[in-house]
């Protein structure tokens, strides 16, 4: 019984980590797209960010 509970906990942790990594990949792709759009359409030849 304890082994079953431990296995379910490990599966739940791995599933949660997988979902979080999947979300982070989508956020990284969106950030890259925004950066490329900003790089392509620079106002007046300058960079579009100010840091």
N, C-alpha and C positions, 0 to 999 in steps of 0.2 A: 504493500500500500504506500509506504514512504517513497519507494522507487518510482511509482507511478506519479505521485505528486511532484517529486523532483523533476521527472521528465516533462511534465506539463509546464512547470515553471520555466525550465530551460527553453522549451518550445515557445512559450509566450515571450520570453526575453528576446530570442532570436527573431521572432516575427515582428516585434516592436522595433528592433534595430534595423531590420530590413525595410520596414515602412518609413522609418526616419531617413535612412540613406536614399530611398527612392525620392522622397520629398526634397532632400537636399540637392539631388541631381537636377530635378526640375527647376529649383531656385537658381542653381548655377547656370543652367542653360538660358533662363530668362535674363539673368544678369549679363551674360555674355552677349546676348542679342541686343540688349539696351546699350551696352558699351560699343558694339560694332555700329549700331545706328548713330550713336553720338559721334563716333570717330568719322563716319562717312559724311555726316552733315554738320561739319564744324562751322560755327558762326564766325565769319571773317578770317578764316585761316587759323584761329586760335583753338585751344582745346575748350570743350564745352563744360568742363568741370573746373573748379577754382581752388583746388588744394595743392 
